[in-house]
């Protein structure tokens, strides 16, 4: 429903309702709601875990003044957060991974009969357009896959064996910070590519929400009329996403 709302009023969408001989779109387009929905649910679960841990008593020992009692326990253990961080990195890997597939489809010139110039180049065959941005997205996704490996299963015993099963939660969190930055870069690249692709569809327009995002990006990334390094454009969009 969210995607439909974003596409509401799209004349591009309306133009596909007649004389469109495509049977079905690739998974990266057709199944985006299902993949992104699963990732959003993972984020919601992680939010719940973090909220519970912030509200929990994690001291050791626990001191009950009214009862004049001191209890040694294990509420301090970081496994709830470590597993949550592991899950969130997997979710980010899928968000970026499916975005990279859409980037490749748009730039490859075979994007389900959309008639876009290859690599969205202003002068195809002479200029490289946004070709290199897909390389960058692919590199980010390769690193994200490595970072998606669970840190919480890599136990190392400490404290003379007393702390013999550790969460590695700090490692999981540091890996998550890297994953967030990499995922942001991939999304920025997809937005850059999407803006160029949308420009090629003029005078047709997308939904109001998409057009609003396009306008915001064009405030910091001017339309290309020849080849230029995409690095500054990607960084500018990343700042919008931060």
PyMOL commands that set and color helices and strands:
alter all, ss='L'
color gray80, all
select helices_A, chain A and resi 2-7+11-15+27-30+32-55+79-107+118-120+131-147+159-161+169-200+208-218+231-241
alter helices_A, ss='H'
color red, helices_A
select strands_A, chain A and resi 62-64+69-71
alter strands_A, ss='S'
color yellow, strands_A
deselect
rebuild
show_as cartoon
